[in-house]
Amino acid sequence: GRFVMRKMLLFGFYLVAAVVVGALLAAAATQVPALAWLAFGKSIGLSVENPMVIDLSVIKVAFGLEVGITVAHLLCLIAAFFGYRYTVKAMGWMQHEDNEQ
């Protein structure tokens, strides 16, 4: 019901915030030699520089999806998970879920 939707929106907010803060942290860490390890990461997926192309002579379709993750992203995602759990407990939304059924 109502609390499930709120929890989903809160989780989405924490997830997006963690990705954005992780990217900013990784970009800033490249400038500081002692924190350069935070910017270490890998990319997986179909390269966007060299996408998979299907040419049907009338239409040409290109597929490319690449996900890059750094140490800073991982740390921010872990912090966001615990922040989400803390917020849900602090708001009392765990008890409301049991009462709704």
N, C-alpha and C positions, 0 to 999 in steps of 0.2 A: 503494500500500500504506500501510504504517504512517506513513511520513514525509509522504505527501501529506495524510493526515488531520491530522497535527500542524501542517503548514503552513497548512491551511485554518482550523484553530482559532486559530492564532496571527494569521493575517490578520484573522479576525473580531474577535478581541480588540483588535487595533490600530485597526480601523475603528470599533468602538463607543467605544473610549477617545478617539479623535480627535473624534468627534461630541460626546461629553459634555464634554470639555475645551474644545472650540470654543464650545459653548453657554455654559459658565461664563465663559470669557474674554470673549465678546461681552457678556454681562450685566454683568460687572464693568467693561468698557471704557466703558459708557454713563455711568458715574459720573465718569470722568476725561476732561475736555475734550480733552486732547492725544491720547487713545487712542480717541476716539469713532469714528474711521474703521474700527476693527476691528469695530464693531457694524453697519456699513453692510451691507445685504443685501436680497435680494428673495425673494419667495415665488412658486412656480409650482404649477399644478395646479387641481383643482376646489375652490373655496372651501368650507371647513368651516362657515363662518357661514351660507352660502346654498347648501346641497348640491343636487345634481340629485336630484329625487324622482320615483319611478315609483309612481303610485297605481293599484292594480288592484282597488279597492273592498274586497276581502277582506284584502289585505295592502298595506302601504305600505313601499317600500324607498327609502332615501336613500343616495346615493353622494357621498362627499367625501374627497379626498386632496390634501393640500397639503404641499409640501416647502419649507422656508425655509432659505436658506443665507446665511451672512455671510462677510466677509473672514476673520474668526477661524476659521470652519469650514474654509475653503479652506486656510489656512496650516497648521492642525492636520492636515488630511488629507494634505497634501504631506509634512509631517514624519513622519506615521505610515507613509507608503509607504516613505520612506527608512529609517526605523527598522526596519520589517519586513524590508527587503532586507538591512540590516546584521545583524540577528539571525539570519536564515536562513544567511547566509554564516558568521557567527561560530560557530554551532552545528554547522556542517559538514553541513547537510542537503542542500546542492547535490550533494555527492559521492555521498551515499547514494542519491539518486534515480537517478543513472546506474548504480550497481551493482545496483539492484533489478531492472532489466529484463533 
